[in-house]
Amino acid sequence: MNGVAEAVRMHPFPRGESRTRPVDGQTQIMIALDGGGACIADARHLTGAFLARLQAEHGLPVSARAMDLTQLVVSELVTNARKYAPGPAWLELCVVGAMVEVTVWDSDPVLPVARAADPGRVGQHGLEIVMALAEGFEARRESPGKRVTARMALWDAGGGGHP
């Protein structure tokens, strides 16, 4: 377990409150989610504001497409945490180089599994969407619960370019 995960669990803060700080040259935000009906939209909105602030205050290039896709991935991961895990959840965004790591921690230790393609299935495609959009994906158990991380490029390498 890294120090950031320990800090999240050892120093929780109320829903909606967030903290942004540089960590070893990275920029990071951690957000406590209460699992209420508005937490998915709140997480998506806070992600957009975080990326926009990085762009405006730090000159970090974030393409419009990267902004949209990162917010979509946040929506899918937070939706899964809210739907399948009892108790609190945390959203962490951490910029590492040209990537933003989107991490959601929840209290359910069961790791997510992408389902086989089924064009007739309605719903339950969130993990498939995340895995298709992310540059990297990892899910691991942590006591208690699990941590799911998707790595998203901050700009489009082929065609979209910088914002």
Backbone bond lengths (Angstrom), bond angles and torsions (degrees), N, CA, C in turn:
res aa  C-N    CA-C-N  psi(-1)  N-CA   C-N-CA  omega(-1)  CA-C   N-CA-C  phi
1 M - - - 1.451 - - 1.527 108.22 -
2 N 1.319 117.24 135.15 1.457 119.51 -179.62 1.526 111.16 -86.21
3 G 1.326 116.73 168.90 1.456 121.23 -178.20 1.507 113.53 -63.49
4 V 1.346 117.25 -31.12 1.459 120.08 179.94 1.521 110.03 -64.54
5 A 1.342 117.41 -44.97 1.460 120.52 179.64 1.518 110.30 -61.88
6 E 1.336 117.58 -40.50 1.445 120.51 177.73 1.522 110.88 -63.38
7 A 1.322 117.18 -41.46 1.460 120.90 -179.66 1.517 111.15 -64.04
8 V 1.332 116.65 -37.15 1.460 119.88 179.72 1.521 109.59 -63.03
9 R 1.313 117.69 -44.86 1.454 120.23 -176.99 1.529 112.41 -78.05
10 M 1.315 117.15 -32.76 1.455 119.69 -176.21 1.524 112.50 -81.68
11 H 1.325 117.20 -25.53 1.454 120.75 -176.60 1.523 110.66 -128.63
12 P 1.344 117.07 64.65 1.456 118.09 -179.41 1.526 110.93 -69.48
13 F 1.317 115.11 159.30 1.452 120.46 175.42 1.518 108.12 -139.22
14 P 1.330 116.98 159.43 1.473 120.89 -171.78 1.517 113.33 -60.30
15 R 1.343 115.16 155.66 1.460 123.17 177.29 1.518 109.52 -50.48
16 G 1.306 114.75 137.37 1.449 119.71 176.25 1.517 113.09 87.59
17 E 1.335 118.29 -23.20 1.450 120.22 177.46 1.520 107.37 -80.95
18 S 1.287 116.56 141.45 1.452 119.76 179.67 1.514 109.25 -137.76
19 R 1.301 114.68 160.95 1.449 120.58 178.29 1.516 108.05 -132.93
20 T 1.304 116.69 134.04 1.453 121.40 176.11 1.515 106.90 -117.85
21 R 1.325 116.67 133.06 1.456 119.66 179.63 1.517 109.48 -154.91
22 P 1.335 116.14 151.38 1.455 118.43 173.89 1.526 109.43 -77.05
23 V 1.308 117.33 138.12 1.456 122.56 177.64 1.521 106.62 -132.10
24 D 1.341 116.95 108.25 1.470 120.70 -179.90 1.528 111.92 50.17
25 G 1.326 117.93 47.14 1.453 120.98 178.43 1.521 113.67 80.50
26 Q 1.315 117.68 2.37 1.458 122.46 179.09 1.519 108.32 -102.92
27 T 1.298 116.75 162.55 1.457 120.57 173.37 1.508 107.18 -118.78
28 Q 1.316 115.86 136.84 1.447 120.73 -170.24 1.522 110.78 -142.00
29 I 1.336 115.39 150.16 1.455 121.75 172.46 1.521 107.47 -138.39
30 M 1.320 116.44 140.02 1.459 122.37 176.62 1.520 108.00 -123.20
31 I 1.311 116.33 134.16 1.458 121.22 -175.53 1.522 108.59 -130.64
32 A 1.329 116.63 127.67 1.460 121.58 174.73 1.522 108.27 -82.88
33 L 1.334 116.41 132.04 1.462 122.09 179.40 1.514 108.67 -114.90
34 D 1.313 117.69 132.99 1.459 120.20 -176.80 1.520 113.83 -90.26
35 G 1.303 117.85 -6.39 1.464 120.00 -179.81 1.512 113.58 84.67
36 G 1.325 118.70 0.68 1.457 121.16 177.62 1.521 111.35 -69.65
37 G 1.313 116.01 170.86 1.450 122.02 -175.54 1.515 115.15 -58.46
38 A 1.330 118.19 -28.64 1.462 120.86 -177.28 1.523 113.22 -89.54
39 C 1.332 118.92 -4.96 1.463 119.60 -172.47 1.527 112.76 -65.56
40 I 1.314 118.98 -29.46 1.468 120.89 -179.73 1.523 109.52 -69.28
41 A 1.316 117.05 -49.16 1.469 120.67 177.85 1.523 110.59 -64.29
42 D 1.334 117.31 -39.62 1.462 120.77 178.02 1.526 110.52 -60.23
43 A 1.322 116.90 -45.49 1.463 121.18 -178.83 1.524 110.48 -63.17
44 R 1.318 117.29 -42.69 1.460 121.79 179.16 1.537 110.08 -63.17
45 H 1.330 116.52 -45.17 1.468 121.30 179.80 1.534 110.92 -63.71
46 L 1.323 117.72 -45.47 1.460 121.31 -179.69 1.531 111.53 -64.85
47 T 1.322 117.13 -33.12 1.465 121.01 176.34 1.523 110.42 -64.97
48 G 1.330 116.83 -46.33 1.460 120.65 177.72 1.513 111.69 -60.74
49 A 1.336 116.87 -43.10 1.461 120.99 -180.00 1.534 111.18 -65.80
50 F 1.318 116.36 -39.55 1.468 121.63 178.38 1.529 110.81 -61.81
51 L 1.329 116.68 -48.65 1.468 120.58 -179.34 1.532 111.35 -66.59
52 A 1.321 117.08 -39.20 1.467 120.49 177.79 1.533 110.76 -64.27
53 R 1.320 116.63 -39.78 1.465 120.93 178.53 1.529 110.86 -65.44
54 L 1.326 117.33 -40.95 1.465 120.49 177.17 1.528 110.73 -60.66
55 Q 1.306 114.98 -39.92 1.464 120.67 -179.92 1.525 110.26 -67.70
56 A 1.322 117.04 -46.89 1.466 121.41 -175.85 1.529 112.88 -73.33
57 E 1.324 116.87 -43.56 1.464 119.96 -172.98 1.527 113.77 -90.59
58 H 1.322 117.05 -27.99 1.458 120.20 -174.95 1.528 112.68 -115.95
59 G 1.340 117.23 -1.13 1.455 120.91 179.32 1.516 113.91 67.16
60 L 1.320 116.86 20.10 1.457 120.98 -179.91 1.520 109.14 -74.76
61 P 1.333 118.08 124.12 1.464 119.38 -179.35 1.527 111.14 -71.69
62 V 1.314 115.80 123.15 1.465 122.24 177.08 1.525 106.66 -131.96
63 S 1.323 116.67 114.69 1.463 118.73 -179.61 1.528 110.05 -73.15
64 A 1.317 116.12 156.88 1.467 121.07 177.26 1.523 110.36 -60.11
65 R 1.321 116.41 -39.11 1.472 120.76 178.94 1.528 110.96 -64.43
66 A 1.335 116.64 -43.64 1.467 120.66 178.37 1.521 110.78 -62.66
67 M 1.320 116.32 -39.12 1.464 121.10 177.71 1.531 109.77 -60.52
68 D 1.329 116.28 -49.53 1.468 120.84 -179.06 1.529 111.98 -62.73
69 L 1.331 116.86 -45.28 1.461 120.17 -177.65 1.523 112.16 -68.17
70 T 1.333 116.93 -36.92 1.460 119.73 177.71 1.526 110.40 -65.72
71 Q 1.319 117.45 -40.69 1.463 120.38 177.15 1.530 110.81 -64.78
72 L 1.321 118.20 -37.60 1.462 121.57 176.69 1.526 110.74 -63.37
73 V 1.324 117.23 -45.15 1.466 121.02 179.01 1.521 110.43 -62.61
74 V 1.326 117.65 -42.59 1.468 120.82 176.41 1.522 109.76 -58.84
75 S 1.329 117.52 -45.79 1.472 120.95 179.29 1.521 111.45 -57.40
76 E 1.330 116.48 -45.37 1.462 120.31 -177.61 1.529 111.64 -66.91
77 L 1.334 117.49 -43.93 1.464 119.98 -178.40 1.527 111.94 -68.81
78 V 1.322 116.91 -41.33 1.469 119.85 178.68 1.528 110.31 -68.48
79 T 1.323 117.54 -38.04 1.470 120.62 176.06 1.521 110.48 -58.51
80 N 1.332 116.91 -45.65 1.467 119.98 179.27 1.521 111.56 -62.87
81 A 1.324 117.53 -42.41 1.464 120.32 178.60 1.521 110.64 -62.19
82 R 1.317 116.46 -43.70 1.466 120.71 -179.14 1.529 111.23 -66.51
83 K 1.331 116.08 -38.49 1.458 120.98 -175.06 1.526 112.98 -75.96
84 Y 1.331 117.56 -38.59 1.452 120.36 -169.84 1.521 115.45 -108.88
85 A 1.316 119.16 -12.34 1.467 120.36 -175.02 1.524 111.34 -118.30
86 P 1.316 116.64 130.70 1.466 118.64 173.92 1.524 109.45 -76.49
87 G 1.292 116.70 152.67 1.454 119.72 173.60 1.512 114.59 87.09
88 P 1.330 114.25 -165.47 1.468 120.25 -172.99 1.517 112.40 -73.98
89 A 1.321 114.32 165.55 1.469 121.88 174.84 1.525 107.22 -143.34
90 W 1.316 115.40 158.43 1.457 122.44 178.49 1.510 108.94 -128.33
91 L 1.304 116.40 142.05 1.458 122.74 171.81 1.518 106.60 -113.55
92 E 1.311 116.23 130.68 1.455 121.32 176.76 1.522 108.28 -127.42
93 L 1.317 116.18 131.10 1.458 122.71 174.70 1.522 106.43 -117.79
94 C 1.315 115.98 128.20 1.459 120.14 -177.27 1.519 108.85 -138.37
95 V 1.322 116.47 120.81 1.454 121.18 179.22 1.519 108.86 -85.86
96 V 1.322 114.65 126.36 1.460 121.78 177.33 1.521 106.64 -130.38
97 G 1.310 116.20 104.90 1.464 120.38 -177.52 1.518 110.36 63.06
98 A 1.329 116.62 -123.63 1.460 122.64 -177.95 1.523 112.03 -96.41
99 M 1.337 116.96 18.29 1.467 121.77 -177.60 1.528 109.67 -125.61
100 V 1.323 115.01 153.73 1.454 120.26 167.21 1.527 105.78 -116.72
101 E 1.326 115.49 127.65 1.455 120.79 175.99 1.520 107.55 -91.88
102 V 1.314 115.60 121.24 1.459 122.98 177.88 1.521 106.10 -101.40
103 T 1.323 116.58 115.02 1.461 120.63 -178.43 1.514 109.36 -122.59
104 V 1.322 115.49 132.26 1.462 121.12 173.56 1.516 106.92 -121.05
105 W 1.320 115.52 125.73 1.457 121.83 174.53 1.526 106.87 -106.41
106 D 1.341 116.33 137.45 1.459 120.27 173.10 1.518 109.17 -140.36
107 S 1.310 117.19 174.59 1.460 122.70 -171.69 1.522 114.93 -87.97
108 D 1.312 119.14 -2.47 1.469 122.12 -179.47 1.526 109.60 -92.24
109 P 1.350 118.51 120.94 1.464 120.21 -177.67 1.534 114.49 -76.20
110 V 1.329 118.35 -7.78 1.466 120.71 -178.76 1.527 109.26 -72.80
111 L 1.343 115.35 123.30 1.463 120.19 -179.02 1.529 110.11 -76.17
112 P 1.328 117.07 143.93 1.465 119.92 178.99 1.528 110.09 -71.30
113 V 1.315 115.16 148.47 1.460 121.60 178.68 1.529 107.76 -131.61
114 A 1.335 115.15 127.92 1.467 119.13 176.73 1.523 108.34 -70.44
115 R 1.296 116.37 136.15 1.461 121.55 179.97 1.521 110.45 -86.56
116 A 1.314 114.82 156.51 1.465 120.27 177.38 1.529 109.42 -62.67
117 A 1.301 115.46 148.55 1.468 120.53 179.13 1.524 109.95 -59.02
118 D 1.310 115.27 133.71 1.459 121.49 178.49 1.522 106.93 -150.73
119 P 1.341 117.37 99.91 1.462 120.10 -177.15 1.527 113.10 -61.72
120 G 1.319 118.28 -19.22 1.456 121.37 179.48 1.521 113.40 -86.21
121 R 1.331 117.31 -11.74 1.469 120.59 -178.50 1.521 109.74 -74.58
122 V 1.316 115.63 132.00 1.456 121.30 176.34 1.526 107.11 -101.02
123 G 1.309 116.13 122.15 1.460 120.57 179.70 1.517 112.54 79.44
124 Q 1.315 114.86 -177.06 1.457 124.26 179.22 1.531 112.36 59.08
125 H 1.328 115.98 41.43 1.460 121.65 176.58 1.527 111.69 -112.07
126 G 1.327 117.79 4.77 1.465 121.42 -173.76 1.512 114.19 -56.85
127 L 1.326 117.52 -48.20 1.454 120.06 -179.08 1.530 111.22 -65.64
128 E 1.322 116.47 -37.12 1.466 120.14 176.64 1.529 110.31 -61.59
129 I 1.319 117.12 -41.53 1.465 121.99 178.56 1.525 110.07 -62.35
130 V 1.333 116.07 -48.33 1.465 120.71 -179.33 1.522 110.42 -58.83
131 M 1.316 117.37 -47.33 1.467 121.33 -177.42 1.530 111.63 -66.09
132 A 1.316 117.14 -31.72 1.468 120.36 178.72 1.532 111.73 -73.21
133 L 1.317 117.91 -33.55 1.458 121.91 -175.97 1.522 114.15 -88.69
134 A 1.316 116.99 -28.28 1.461 121.44 -173.26 1.528 112.00 -79.36
135 E 1.320 114.94 148.04 1.468 121.59 173.37 1.526 109.94 -76.24
136 G 1.317 116.64 -24.36 1.456 122.43 178.59 1.517 108.96 -156.11
137 F 1.317 116.65 152.24 1.461 121.81 -178.15 1.518 108.47 -144.01
138 E 1.332 116.16 138.95 1.456 121.10 177.79 1.523 108.92 -148.94
139 A 1.311 116.06 139.19 1.467 121.74 172.73 1.519 106.79 -131.63
140 R 1.333 116.18 131.54 1.462 119.12 178.86 1.523 110.31 -145.19
141 R 1.315 114.27 148.84 1.456 120.22 177.04 1.517 109.31 -75.13
142 E 1.312 115.35 141.52 1.458 123.00 172.15 1.511 106.48 -139.71
143 S 1.284 116.39 142.36 1.453 120.16 -177.41 1.520 109.37 -82.27
144 P 1.278 120.90 124.35 1.460 125.41 -14.89 1.529 110.26 -86.83
145 G 1.277 117.42 149.12 1.461 120.84 172.81 1.508 114.36 99.64
146 K 1.337 114.30 -147.38 1.467 120.89 -177.61 1.517 110.43 -148.89
147 R 1.320 113.78 164.02 1.461 123.18 178.48 1.522 106.69 -128.02
148 V 1.334 116.55 125.23 1.461 122.38 179.53 1.535 106.91 -117.31
149 T 1.341 116.10 125.98 1.463 120.97 -176.59 1.522 110.45 -126.48
150 A 1.326 115.00 132.60 1.464 122.12 173.50 1.529 106.65 -121.56
151 R 1.326 117.06 133.47 1.463 122.05 178.51 1.527 108.72 -101.93
152 M 1.333 114.73 123.81 1.459 121.45 -176.22 1.524 110.34 -117.57
153 A 1.341 115.99 134.82 1.461 120.96 175.52 1.530 109.06 -69.58
154 L 1.328 116.21 142.73 1.460 120.74 -179.59 1.522 113.11 -83.39
155 W 1.308 117.27 -15.14 1.456 120.06 174.39 1.516 108.57 -148.92
156 D 1.314 114.54 162.86 1.459 121.35 -177.21 1.516 109.74 -83.81
157 A 1.322 116.73 122.86 1.460 120.92 -179.98 1.532 111.42 -74.74
158 G 1.323 116.90 -33.26 1.462 119.24 -175.45 1.507 112.44 -115.71
159 G 1.295 117.40 93.68 1.455 119.51 172.03 1.506 114.09 105.64
160 G 1.346 117.69 -46.75 1.449 119.97 -177.26 1.507 112.96 -75.62
161 G 1.319 115.50 -34.11 1.467 120.70 177.04 1.509 112.68 60.61
162 H 1.293 115.32 -164.48 1.460 121.80 178.53 1.520 109.27 -75.21
163 P 1.330 115.25 158.90 1.467 119.32 -178.34 1.510 112.74 -60.74
